Amino acid sequence: MLEEFRKSCDVLVALGDCAISGGIPAMRNNVPLRECLEQAYLGAPGLWNPAAVIPNDPELPLLLNRIYPCSEVVKVDVSIPGCPPAEAIGQALTAALAGRPIQLEYGVLKYD
């Protein structure tokens, strides 16, 4: 899907640490996918799954064996770090639509 976005976009923005580096989801890169699925759907505390089934609906995208940052899949033009607040997203989109460079001040991206 990301490759399709890239084909259709003049500017592709990686929005937040999950897109830039894989973020917290990438922590599962150290654990085999099958083990993650078994823990989530068969062994989680308080889980009710009497059929002991791991979901495998063809309508849902399959999970990859590894979480990839967007830039490992396609060329990314702009990255907005952290979990950017709405103000940072708004400023970035406004600049991109106006054809201006996206330059976000530290005050927009700091979290305190």
Secondary structure, DSSP 4 states (H G I P E B T S, - for coil): -HHHHHHH-SS-EEESHHHHH-TGGGGGGGS-HHHHHHHHHTS-TT---TT------TTSPPPPSS---GGGTS--SEEE-SS--HHHHHHHHHHHHHT------HHHH---
